[in-house]
Amino acid sequence: MVLLCTLIGFFLTAASAVSGYANPGACSGHCWAHDPSVIQRASDGLYFKFNTGSGIEIATSSSLTGSWTLQGYVLPSGSSIDLSGNTDLWAPDVHLVGSVYYLYYAVSTFGSQNSAIGVATSSTLEPGSWTDLGSTGVASSSSKSYNAIDPNLITVGSNYYLNFGSFWDDIYQVQFASPPTNHGSNSAYNIEYNSTGTRPSEGSYMFYYSGYYYLLWSSGICCGYDTSLPPTGAEYHISMCRSTAATGGFVDKNGVSCTKNGGSVLLASHGTTYGPGGQGVFTDTSRGLVLYYHYADTDVGLADADYLFGWNTLSWSSGWPVV
């Protein structure tokens, strides 16, 4: 295993000189992460980091760099959704809507299409303050063309949209009612699709900047690097497309449609950073737009339990975000 990590580190360090990606920002304290969601509390600027895991971890810090402290869990007893996996909740996504924080989460088991998206609310973000509202009505089974995991909310004016999906036919979107707890009678539609290979697209995140909506998603194999290393380039990396509308028409840097195998790379393996993904973006009060994600450090370990919290401020080139 040590030899494997050493060899990976050697090749990634060589590739890093060509890629030009910035290394992850500093992190101290509780820096483990998997599909993190980061937000600053509106009342005092305290940073909150939420992670996939039993009941969804809550860690806090006075600085993005740490020291992060594990405070507790959003739903320590699990979700009220009656599905397998309802105590091991996935992919939290947290947003402030008005004066209420909404946290969306997924209930599923690895490789299953029997999945559902739930939501919990809080006015403070603190452990013990969360109310589980259960299912949003977004669910999947073998009869669906999508897998209902990896939720992400975006607000457009007075409208709310939930992006979600993993493998199968990739990323979907559905308009939510107000308040954003249920899709009502609205139907989901495809906004990203890769017909090649096993279609490993998941973990979408959408944000707005200077006239465009940017759709990010994680492409490739996410996990288990310590037992089965993917072919070079097949590991997790962050892809992107953009559109002037939040509801479709996304294209990559070359103008290729996001629903027709389009997608440009925002961040990939480099140096000792391996398999970055599970990403999101938030506006830091001192740094501006920040990309956050999880990754494996080849100097630390490749197991899922070794994944670390990564972040970088975003810069811009010709209308596209750059790390």
Beta strands, then each sheet from edge to edge (+ up, - down):
strand 1: 37-40
strand 2: 47-51
strand 3: 53-54
strand 4: 57-61
strand 5: 69-73
strand 6: 88-97
strand 7: 100-107
strand 8: 115-122
strand 9: 131-140
strand 10: 152-156
strand 11: 159-164
strand 12: 171-176
strand 13: 189-192
strand 14: 201-209
strand 15: 212-219
strand 16: 237-243
strand 17: 264-267
strand 18: 273-284
strand 19: 288-297
strand 20: 308-313
strand 21: 315-317
strand 22: 320-322
sheet 1: 1+ 2- 4+ 5-
sheet 2: 3+ 6- 7+ 8- 9+
sheet 3: 10+ 11- 12+ 13-
sheet 4: 14+ 15- 16+ 17-
sheet 5: 18+ 19- 20+
sheet 6: 21+ 22-
end
